[in-house]
Amino acid sequence: MKERRDTRTGSGSKNQVQRRPRQGFLAGARCFAFRLVLFGVVWWGLAGGSLQDWPLGLFFVLAAAVSSMFLVPGQNLRLPGLPGFIPFFLHLSLLGGLDVTSRAFRPSMPLKTGIIMHRVQLEHPTARVLFVWVVSLLPGTASVQLVDQSLRIHVLDAAQPHQDRLKDLEKRIQALFRT
């Protein structure tokens, strides 16, 4: 058997060549397991916490997990980033909802609307899409257009510290993805 050499280091890469498919399989298995758990939790939530229809649910959970592996390949998610993101996400959702509610019930509230630009630093495509979606949960903001690295955002009050919030959001989303 002919030994391959790693041209970058000059050392034999026989072990590296044999490990790559195994590492790919393990990463795929972890991704599939994560999706099974995620879709299982979603099914359980939609079923109202009942396990009565679980045989049917298991079929759909498996079908969703398998389909998602083909339709949305691995996203290089980092699970350790979730505990820092989920409370932040829920907090933003609550603040955004309260902001809209208070403006609806107090129409006399002054508005200083405008469009701000934010240069998106995220490289991972899914991270960028998640960022654009979550920006609309920030109080008084709505993503308008993403062109290359520039995101246009409509704001209800241009005097608020939007750039600080956007940078914090970007940092938290970056922690969710491997680059």
C-alpha positions as a printed Julia matrix, in Angstrom:
179×3 Matrix{Float64}:
   0.0    0.0    0.0
   1.37   3.34  -1.0
   1.72   5.9    1.83
   0.48   9.41   1.15
   2.55  12.33   2.25
   1.18  15.6    3.5
   2.65  18.23   1.17
   2.21  20.98   3.73
   4.31  19.4    6.48
   6.26  16.75   4.6
   5.18  14.12   7.13
   3.26  10.96   6.35
  -0.47  11.49   6.43
  -1.57   7.89   6.34
  -3.43   8.25   9.65
  -5.02  11.54   8.61
  -6.39  10.02   5.41
  -7.95   7.15   7.35
  -9.44   9.44  10.05
 -11.19  11.94   7.79
 -14.12   9.73   6.76
 -14.6    8.62  10.38
 -14.57  12.23  11.6
 -17.07  13.14   8.88
 -19.29  10.25   9.92
 -19.12  11.24  13.59
 -19.92  14.87  12.76
 -22.86  13.74  10.61
 -24.09  11.42  13.35
 -23.89  14.22  15.93
 -25.74  16.55  13.56
 -28.43  13.92  12.94
 -28.79  13.22  16.68
 -29.11  16.95  17.39
 -31.81  17.27  14.76
 -33.67  14.25  16.15
 -33.7   15.83  19.59
 -34.64  19.25  18.22
 -37.51  17.96  16.09
 -38.58  15.64  18.93
 -38.84  18.59  21.31
 -40.77  20.58  18.7
 -43.17  17.64  18.19
 -43.59  17.22  21.94
 -44.34  20.95  22.27
 -46.85  20.9   19.43
 -48.52  17.83  20.96
 -48.99  19.8   24.18
 -46.56  17.63  26.1
 -48.6   14.51  25.45
 -46.97  11.23  24.48
 -50.25   9.75  23.24
 -49.43  10.12  19.52
 -45.73   9.44  19.9
 -45.58   6.52  17.35
 -46.88   8.86  14.66
 -44.67  11.64  15.99
 -41.6    9.39  15.83
 -42.27   8.77  12.14
 -42.5   12.5   11.4
 -39.53  13.37  13.62
 -37.38  10.81  11.77
 -38.66  12.01   8.39
 -37.92  15.64   9.31
 -34.43  14.8   10.57
 -33.53  12.78   7.47
 -35.01  15.39   5.11
 -33.19  18.21   6.86
 -29.85  16.4    6.47
 -30.32  16.62   2.68
 -32.05  19.99   2.46
 -29.94  21.89   5.03
 -26.52  20.25   5.37
 -24.46  20.58   8.56
 -24.32  24.11   9.87
 -21.27  23.77  12.13
 -23.28  24.75  15.18
 -21.52  24.99  18.52
 -23.83  23.76  21.25
 -21.83  25.52  24.01
 -22.94  28.83  22.45
 -26.64  28.07  23.02
 -26.8   28.82  26.78
 -25.52  32.33  26.11
 -27.79  32.9   23.12
 -31.16  31.53  24.23
 -31.7   33.86  27.24
 -30.45  36.79  25.14
 -32.86  35.82  22.34
 -35.8   35.49  24.74
 -34.91  38.82  26.37
 -34.81  40.53  22.95
 -38.15  38.99  21.99
 -39.74  40.23  25.2
 -38.27  43.74  24.84
 -39.29  43.94  21.18
 -42.84  42.85  22.02
 -43.11  45.31  24.91
 -41.78  48.1   22.72
 -44.36  47.47  20.0
 -47.15  47.1   22.58
 -46.26  50.35  24.34
 -46.14  52.21  21.04
 -49.52  50.77  20.02
 -51.2   51.81  23.27
 -49.48  55.2   23.38
 -49.73  56.56  19.84
 -48.55  59.95  21.08
 -45.12  58.43  21.8
 -42.59  60.4   19.76
 -40.9   58.6   16.89
 -37.54  59.49  15.39
 -37.61  56.96  12.56
 -34.72  56.41  10.25
 -32.57  53.95   8.39
 -29.25  52.88   9.84
 -26.54  50.83   8.18
 -24.63  48.05   9.87
 -21.61  46.26   8.44
 -22.16  42.54   9.11
 -18.97  40.78  10.2
 -20.4   37.24  10.19
 -18.96  34.98   7.5
 -21.05  31.82   7.93
 -24.1   32.11   5.62
 -26.56  30.66   8.13
 -25.21  32.94  10.86
 -25.81  35.93   8.59
 -29.41  34.89   7.9
 -30.04  34.28  11.6
 -28.59  37.71  12.37
 -30.88  39.43   9.84
 -33.92  37.64  11.29
 -33.06  38.33  14.93
 -32.33  42.03  14.26
 -36.07  42.46  13.74
 -36.61  41.33  17.36
 -34.54  44.18  18.73
 -36.8   46.89  20.12
 -37.91  49.25  17.36
 -35.94  47.64  14.51
 -36.7   45.81  11.29
 -34.18  44.45   8.81
 -34.79  45.94   5.39
 -32.06  44.82   3.01
 -28.78  42.9    3.11
 -26.37  43.61   0.29
 -22.92  42.03   0.6
 -21.82  43.03   4.11
 -24.19  46.01   4.56
 -27.51  45.6    6.35
 -30.1   48.37   6.14
 -32.25  48.54   9.23
 -35.39  50.62   9.78
 -35.5   52.0   13.33
 -38.32  53.7   15.19
 -36.0   55.75  17.38
 -32.68  56.65  15.8
 -31.43  58.04  19.13
 -31.22  54.57  20.75
 -27.84  52.75  20.9
 -28.62  50.36  18.04
 -25.0   49.78  16.96
 -24.04  48.52  20.43
 -26.96  46.07  20.44
 -26.14  44.91  16.92
 -22.5   44.24  17.81
 -23.56  42.32  20.92
 -26.05  40.27  18.88
 -23.42  39.55  16.25
 -20.97  38.36  18.91
 -23.54  35.99  20.4
 -24.51  34.56  17.02
 -20.83  34.11  16.1
 -20.46  32.01  19.27
 -23.08  29.61  17.85
 -21.12  28.77  14.69
 -17.72  27.3   13.9
 -15.9   29.09  11.13
